[in-house]
């Protein structure tokens, strides 16, 4: 998931360089959503492992 977020971020940068504003904005929004989902899942995974005593 983090890999996808980075990919969309790179796509947004490239689209921004070529002045494709709508594509850059959409790619940035997708990257932001994927990044926050990754963070939430990572925190939940850490909490779950702490509860199990690993």
C-alpha angles and dihedrals in degrees: 000000000000088000090056091049091053090047093054090045091055089047089053092051093049092046089049091053090055092046094247095146100174094050092045092050093048093047091048092052092049091048091050093050093048091048093052092046088051091050093049093049092047092052092047090050092051092049091048092052091047090054092050091052098241 
